[in-house]
Amino acid sequence: MARRTRRALTSADAIEKILGELRASLEVRPQRLASPEEGYAFVRIKLEELFEAVRELQGTDLRTSALQLAAVAVRFAVECT
């Protein structure tokens, strides 16, 4: 089975996508994280989703999951410090 070749994602593209994911998460859940434990829980959920995508070798899901994890990590860094 041949893999589709996708355009490489530049760092600038990735940052734009992470900001988009961050904005989307703030629209869905505008209230601040209640505690560092809650922030960690959100990060862990996204990390587990990324791990699942890695195990299944799903290219699009890998990128999407990695970008979502990065956005949640940014939100955690901002709100839980």
C-alpha positions as CSV (number, residue, x, y, z in Angstrom):
1,M,0.0,0.0,0.0
2,A,1.5,3.3,-1.1
3,R,1.6,6.3,1.2
4,R,0.3,9.6,0.0
5,T,2.9,12.3,-0.1
6,R,1.9,15.3,1.8
7,R,3.3,18.8,1.7
8,A,5.8,19.3,4.5
9,L,4.6,21.5,7.3
10,T,6.8,24.4,8.1
11,S,7.3,25.6,11.7
12,A,5.3,28.8,10.8
13,D,2.5,26.6,9.4
14,A,2.5,24.5,12.5
15,I,2.3,27.5,14.8
16,E,-0.6,28.9,12.8
17,K,-2.4,25.6,13.1
18,I,-1.7,25.4,16.8
19,L,-3.1,28.9,17.3
20,G,-6.2,27.8,15.4
21,E,-6.6,24.7,17.7
22,L,-6.1,26.9,20.7
23,R,-8.8,29.3,19.6
24,A,-11.2,26.5,18.9
25,S,-10.6,25.0,22.3
26,L,-11.2,28.4,23.9
27,E,-14.5,28.7,22.0
28,V,-15.6,25.2,23.2
29,R,-14.4,25.7,26.8
30,P,-13.9,29.4,27.5
31,Q,-13.5,29.0,31.3
32,R,-10.0,28.7,32.7
33,L,-8.6,25.3,33.8
34,A,-9.6,24.8,37.4
35,S,-6.3,23.4,38.5
36,P,-3.0,22.0,37.4
37,E,-4.4,18.6,37.8
38,E,-7.2,19.4,35.3
39,G,-4.7,20.8,32.9
40,Y,-2.6,17.7,33.2
41,A,-5.7,15.6,32.5
42,F,-6.4,17.4,29.3
43,V,-2.7,17.1,28.2
44,R,-2.8,13.4,29.0
45,I,-6.0,12.8,27.0
46,K,-4.4,14.5,23.9
47,L,-1.1,12.6,24.5
48,E,-3.1,9.3,24.6
49,E,-4.9,10.3,21.3
50,L,-1.5,10.9,19.7
51,F,-0.1,7.6,21.0
52,E,-3.2,5.8,19.5
53,A,-2.6,7.5,16.1
54,V,1.1,6.5,16.3
55,R,0.2,2.9,16.9
56,E,-2.2,2.9,14.0
57,L,0.2,4.8,11.8
58,Q,-2.5,7.2,10.6
59,G,-0.6,10.1,9.0
60,T,-3.4,12.7,9.0
61,D,-4.4,11.7,12.6
62,L,-0.7,11.9,13.7
63,R,-0.4,15.5,12.6
64,T,-3.8,16.6,13.9
65,S,-3.2,14.9,17.2
66,A,0.2,16.4,17.6
67,L,-1.1,19.9,16.8
68,Q,-4.0,19.4,19.3
69,L,-1.6,18.2,22.0
70,A,0.6,21.3,21.4
71,A,-2.4,23.6,21.7
72,V,-3.5,22.0,25.0
73,A,0.1,22.2,26.3
74,V,0.2,26.0,25.4
75,R,-3.1,26.5,27.2
76,F,-1.9,24.6,30.2
77,A,1.3,26.6,30.3
78,V,-0.6,29.9,30.2
79,E,-3.5,29.1,32.6
80,C,-1.8,26.9,35.2
81,T,1.2,29.0,36.1
